[in-house]
Amino acid sequence: MHPKLLMWPLVAALLLTQCNTKQPKKDQMPLVRPPFEHLDTLATNDWWNRAPNPIIDLKVDRDSVLAFGIYTLSNDILKLSAQAYPLYPDEDREVHLEIYKDRAWQRMATERINDLGWSATFKMTNWDSSRDWPYRLRHGKNATYTGTIRKDPKDKAVISMAALSCNSNKDRGMRNNYVRNINHQDPDIIFFSGDQSYDHSEHTAAWLKFGKQFRETFRHRPCITIPDDHDIGQGNLWGEGGKKSVSKGGPDGGYTYHPEYVNMVERCQTAHLPDPYDATPVDRGIGVYYTNLLLGGVDFAILEDRKFKSGPEGKIPQQGPRPDHIRDPEYEPSSIDLPGLTLLGKRQLDFLEDWGQDNPTHLKVVLSQTGFCGGAHIHGRPDNRLHADLDSNGWPQTGRNKALALIKKANAVHVAGDQHLATVIRHGIEEFRDGPWAFVVPAIVNDYYSRWWWPEEELPGANPNTATSLPWTGDYVDGFGNKISIMAYANPESDSYGAGYGLIKFNTETRETTFECWPREADVTQANASQFEGWPIVVPHE
């Protein structure tokens, strides 16, 4: 741990006798710094002296300081994180977990709230997962947050999951349509695949805003959240095992911001996930969270696409004005698929190998941040055609094929986000359609940076999907030379600018998965509600 971080609780403890909860004046309190400066400023130090900000009001009533709880339940192990608003120096740092049993609230555990990120995490083993449990978080005298720990749906043939991504700060309003729709469809679990926050240097405020927008979807059901590049403060991320990035935009590989800031983000967003497969940190003490989660008859592998991936700058021939953008359609794809380049990294490949062999009767599903190909031709605006984007998991191609081979070996399907463009793709490794099925879900908000599937020749590929009127389906080769078969896509000129969410239904009896894709403006409580053109799509686990 960084030595300055070790001093942080000690200094804060001294302040407990000097300040009170009535918003201490700045000149009455010494400045207390976390181990990083100019980051998370709205929620650290004398946060109550900050001017109003456009993200969220952090000066809440003290009976409302518990913002939300978020949890997972797997193998009878409950992991639950309590998220608080910033606390004053003399406020209690303890939060209690209670369940309603025998007509009374009974305390189960107490944890300390971390002053960096203002969260605390509970882990309860031997949890009785055979029934629903009302739970309550308590802080101080009157602050509470209530929810439900759902039973493990082992008796259900169909397990459903809502999947969302890319919660842009260009629209800071509430997400009422999503909350209404998801609660009406009542999935068994929710998956947020990344970019829950776009306020790069102010994660805590933005994470609290995300919770305010979506907490009614996960108040009464488990939820998986994984951070992506914008969450940890970067437009793109090639983590390269935790090294320090020194190039603007990070194409040299590594993390731009202080490792304790990265760890704070990951703690807030992933501490409630099952324990990591291998918890050994990467460089500079940055943690890991890749793991698996069992729910009913489904086994989810949760990956970290970006953490081990090589950065392109200085490692491959540059093919455009940026190290990560290829503009020349005549370049040779093999020229950038070089020895020593990494995608998931050996640790996660070993995990996928083991995971694929465990729990063989379960349906297998891989969850990650982005897709394993270049699934978009146009980026940002209609005149910006990009031949290949090295931010996608289509590169490096050898790493992509290794990952897909293990996903296919497990008979798994893949669900991700990040691309702002909903697609269903059957991957090819050696030949077209010999790899796994993948559903990349649309952005929550998509009218600020859209992407399009739009082949330059404007022709369908071989073996097009005749079940849809979409013009450009079938077999294609992406900008990296990867074989992909496009089954459906939702370009931004369609409903809701292509914004929306996925609903995935895993049938453990027929061993089929149904991909549904719902526009942001759809009202699924109405009989005439319709999905994006091309959906639903039913795929086998084979």
N, C-alpha and C positions, 0 to 999 in steps of 0.2 A: 504493500500500500504506500502511496506517496506520503512522505513525512509530514507535509503540511496538512494532509487529510487527518493524520493521527492527532494533530493539535486542535482540529476543528471542534470535536465534542467537548474538549477540556475548556476551551475558551467560552463556548456556548454555555457550559455548566456554570462558569463563574458569573456569567451575565444573569443567571436566574435570580440572583439575590439583588441585582441592581435595577431591573426593569419590571414593568408590569404590563398587563394586557391592554392597557388603554393607550395604545400606539405611542411608544416612547419617542421622544423627540430625538432627532438625529444627533444633536450636540450633547445629549445625555448618555450616549451609548458608543463605545469604541467600535470601529469598523472591523467586522469579522469577515475574512475572505475564505471562500473555498479554495481548493488547490488550483483553480483556474480563474483567470480574470476575463472580464468582458463576455462571459457566457452565463446564461440563466440569471441575468441581473434582476429580472422582475421578481424572482422568487428567492433571492439570497440576500445576505447582509440586512440592512434596514429596509426591507422590501416595502414596508408600510409608508415610506416616504416617497415612493415612486409616483410619478405623474400617471394619470389614466392612460391605459394602453389599448390598442385596437384588438387585442386578442381576447382577454377575459378580465373581469373585475375580480381581483384576488382578495379584496378586503370584504370578505363575507361575514355575516353574523356568526358569532362563535358557536352557536348551536348547529351551524351548517358546515363546519370545517371538514367533515368527512364527505368527500366528493363522490366516491363510488368504491365498490368492491368488484374484483374480477377474478375468476377462478377456473381451474380445470380439475377433473376427477378421473383418475386412471389407475387401474389395478388396486382399487380401494385406498388410494392415497389422494388426499385433498391438498391442493396448493391454492392458496387464496391471498391476493394482495389487496391491502387497504390503501387507497389513495386519499391523501388529505390535501387541503389547501395549506399554504404557508402558515406556520405557527409563530406566535410571538415568543420572545426569549424565555419568559417565565411560565409558558404554558406547558402542561404535561405532555411528554413525548410518548406516552403509552397508549396503545389501542387494544381493545379487548374483543375477542371473538366469542359470541354466544349463539347457542341454538335453542329453539323452542321445543322443550321436551317435558312431558308430564305436566302440561298446562302452566309452564313457567319458563322464563329465560334462564338458561344455565350457562355459566362461563366455562369455555373450553380451553382458552389459551390467552396469553397476553404477549404482545411483541412491541418493540420500540420503533417509533417512526424515525426514519433517517432524515437528517436535516438537508441532505442533498437529494432533491427529488420528492421529499415528503411522502414516502411510501414505506410500508411495512409488510412483510410476507409471513404467512402462517403455513406450516406443513403439518398435516395430521395423518398419521398412519392408521391402518386398520379401521378406516372409515366404513360405517354401515351404509353401503351404496344400494341397499335393497329398497329404500324408500326416499321420498323427498324430505328435506329438512329445511324449515325456515331458519334463516340465520340473521344475526344482527351484529354490526360493528358498533362499538361504543368508544367515545373519547370524552374525557372530562366529565362534567355533570350531566349535560343534556344532549350532546351531539351524537346522533345515531345514523346508521344507514342499514336498511333491511333488504333482504333478498331471499332467494331459494337455492339451496344446493339440490339439484335434481338427482334422482336415482339414476344409476347406470342402466340404459335401456336395453338390457340383454334379452328381453322378451320381445323386442321389435324386429320384424323382418326387414324394414326399411329405415335406415338411419339417414337423416337429412342434415345438410349443412348450408348455411348462408355464407357467401364469400364476397368480400369487399376489398377495395384498394383505392389509394390515391385520394385523400380527403383534402382537396386544395383549400388554401387560405384565401383564394380569390372570392370565395363565398363563405362568409363566417356565420351564416344563419344556421338555424337548427335543421335537423334532418328528419322532419316529421313524416315525410313520405316513406323513407326507409324504415323508420321505427314502426309505423302503422303496418306496412307490408310484411316485414319480418315477423312481427308478433302475430299477425294473422296467419301466416304460413307455419309458424311455430316450429322452426327447425330444432334439432336436438343439440346443435352446437353452432357457433359463429366463428368465422375465420377472417381476420383482417391481415392481409398479406404485406402491408407496409405502407409507408408514407401516410401514417395517421397524422403526422405533424409536418408542416411546411415552414415553420418559423425557426429557421436553422439554429440560431444561437439562443433561443428561448424555449427549450423543450418542455419544461415543467408547465408553463402557462398554456402552451399549445396542447399538451397531453390532457390537462384539465379541461380545456375546451372540447377536445375529442370526447372525453368522458361525459361531459354535459350533453353533447349532441347524441351519443349512442348508448348511454348507460341503461336506458329502458329496454334495449335489445338483449343485454347480457345481465340484467338484474336477476333474472330467474332461469338462466341457462349457462352452461360453460362457454368459454370464449378463448380462442387462440389469437394472440397478437404477436407479430414479429416486426421489428423495425427494418426499414429500408434506408436508402441513402439520405433522403431528405430528413428523416427522423434524427439522424446523427449529425446533421448539419452540412451535408454535401449534396450537390446536384447529381453527381455520379460517385460510385464507390467501387474501387477495386482494392479490397482490404489487404491483400498480400501478406496475410498472417500477422497483421497488427502493426506493421512498420509505420513510421512517420512519413506522411506525404508532404512534399515541399513544393510541388508544382501547382499552379492555379488550376482548380477543377479536379485535381487528384489523379491525372492520368498516369503519373509515375508509380501509382500504387500506394496504398496505406491510408491512414486516417489523418485528416486535417486538424481536428480539434483534440484537446487534451484527453488522454486515455481515461481519466476519471469522469469526464463529461460523457464519453462513450459508454462507460460502465454504468453511469447513472441512468442514461437512456435505456440501456438494455435491462437494467434491474427493474425499472418502472414498467416496461412493456413485456418482459419475459419471465420475471421471477415466479409467476404463478404457473408456469409450464412445468410438466414433469421434469425431474432432475436430468441434467445432460447425460448423454451416452458416455462421454469422456469429458470431465469438467476441467481438464488441464488448460490453463489460460494460454493465449497466443502471446506474441511479443508485447512488451511493455505492460504486461499484466491485464490486458483486455480479455474479458471472459468469453465463454462460449455458451450456447444454449441448444444446439442441435440435439434432438431427442425423438422419442416416439410416444404416442398417446393412444390408449385403447378405449374405445367407446362402443358399447354393444358388440356387434360382430365386425367392427371396422378397426383397422390398425393404421394410424396416421404416422408417417415419418415427417418430421419438421426439420427442414434444412436451413442452412445459412449460405445462400448463393454467393454472397459478396465477400465473406470474411477471408477466404483463402485465395481468391481469384487474382491472377497476375494483372498488373497494370500494363497498358500497351506502350507507354512512352519509353523510348530507348531500347525496346525489346524487339520491335517489328518495324519493317519499312513503313514510314508514314505515307498514307495514300490520299490525304486531303488537308484542309487548313487546320484541322485538329487531329491530335494523335488517335482519337477514338472514332473518327468519322471517315468512312471510305467513300469517296465521290467518283472514283474511276471505275466504271463497269467493266473495263477491259483488264483489270488487274488479275493476277493469278492467286486464287484463294489459298493455295498451299504455301504461298510465300509468307503468310502470317500465322500458319499453324506449325510453330517451331518447337523443338525439344526444350523441355524445362518449363514450359508454360503450364499454368495450373488453372483449373476451374473450381471444382468442389474441394480439391485437396485430398490427400491419401486418407486422412482421418475420417472424412465424411464418406468416402468410397468404402472404407472398411465398415463403417456404420451401416451403409445401405446393403452391403453384402450380408452382414449378420441379420439385419432387420428383415431382409427378404426371406430368410430361412425360418425365423421365429414365427410363432402363431400361424401355422400354415392354413388353418381353417378360416381365418379372418380375411375379409376383403382388404386389399392393400391400397393406400392412397398416399401420394407424396405431395407435401405442401411446401411451397417455396415462394421467393419474392418475385421472380420473373421467369419468362419462358425460355425454352432451350432451342431457340432459333431466332432468325430475323423475321419477325412476323408483320412488319410494317414497312411500306415503301416511302410514305410521305410523313414528315415530322413537323408539327407546329403550325404550318400554314400550307395551303394547297400548292404553292410553287417551290416548296423545299423538299425535293426528292433526294433521299439519302440511300446510297446503294447498300451500305452495311453499317451497322451501329455496334461497336465493340462493347457497349454497355450491356447488351443482351447476352444471354447464355448460349447463343449460337457460336460464340468464340470463347476460347480456342476450340477448334472443331474436334480434336482428339479427346479433350476433356469432356466435351458435350457428348460424344459417342460413348465414352466410358460410363457416364452417368445414366444415359438412356438405356444402355445395355443392362445395367443393374435394375433399373425401374421395370424394364420389360421382363427380366428374369423373375421378378417378384410378382408378375401379373398385376402390376399397379397402374392406376391412372394418376395424372398429375394435375394439380390445381395451383394457379399462381395469379399475379396481378401485374402492376408496375407499368404496363405498356399503354395504358389509357385506351386500348383498343381491344374489345372482346373478340376472341377467336376460339374455334375448336379446330385442332390440328392433329392429324395422325402422323407421328414422326416416322421418318425412314432413317435407318442406320447404314446398312449395306445396300438395301433396296427400298423402294417406296413401300411404305405401310408395314415394315417389319418391326417398327418400334411402338412405344406406348402412345395412348391417347392423352391429349392435354387440353385443358380449358383454361385460358387466360381470361379473367373476368374484367369487366369494364371499370373505368374510373367512377368514383362517387360523384365528383364534379369534373366536367370535361370540356367546358366552353372557353378554356384559356390556353391549353396546349393539347391539341388533338393529334391523332395519328390515323393514317388511312392504309388499308390494304388495297393497292391499286397498281397492278402489273402494268409496266410501261407499254406492252403490246396490246393491253386491254382485251385479252382473249382468255377463255377458260382453259384450264390445264387438262391433261389427259385424265380420263375417268372422273368427270365432274360429278358433284352431288346433285342428282336429278330431283331430290326431294325439296329443293328450294329454288326460288327464282333469282337468287343472287348470281350475278354474272360471272364471277371469277373464283370458281371453286375447282378442285381437282389437284393434280400433281404438279408441283413447282419445285424449283431449286432456289433457295434464298441467296442472299448476297455473299454468304460464306461457302456456297457450294453444297449446303445441307439439303437433303431430300425432305420435303414436307408435302403433306396432302391437306389442303384447306377444305374444311367441311362447312364452316360458317364464319362470318365476320360481321361486325356492326360498325360501319363507318360513321363519322360524326354528323353527316347530313341526315342520318336516320333520327328516330325519335330521341328527344332529350340530348341532342348532340352526341349520342353514343354513350351517355352516362347511365349508370345503373348498377346492378349487382347480379351475382350468380346464386342460384339455388341448386344444389346437387343432391341427388337422392341415390343412396347406395343400397341396392337390394341384395341382402345376404343370402337369399334363397335362390333367386335366378342368377346371381352373380353378374348382375348388370348394373351400370350406373347411368342415370339420366342427368344430363346437363340442361338446366333451364337458365335463361338470361332475360332479366326483367328491366325495362327502361325505368329511369328515375321517376318519371311522371306517371307511370302506371299506377292504378289503384286496384290492387288484387282483391279487394273486398267486393268489387263489382264483377258481375258475370261476364261482361264484355272485355275484361282486361286481357291484353295480348302481349306476348313476348316479342323480342326482336325477331325479324325475319331470319329464318334458318334454324331457330330453336323451337321445341326441345330436340335433343339428340340423345339417343340411347346407344351406349357402347358396351361391349362385353369386356370382362376381365379375362384375358386369354394370353 
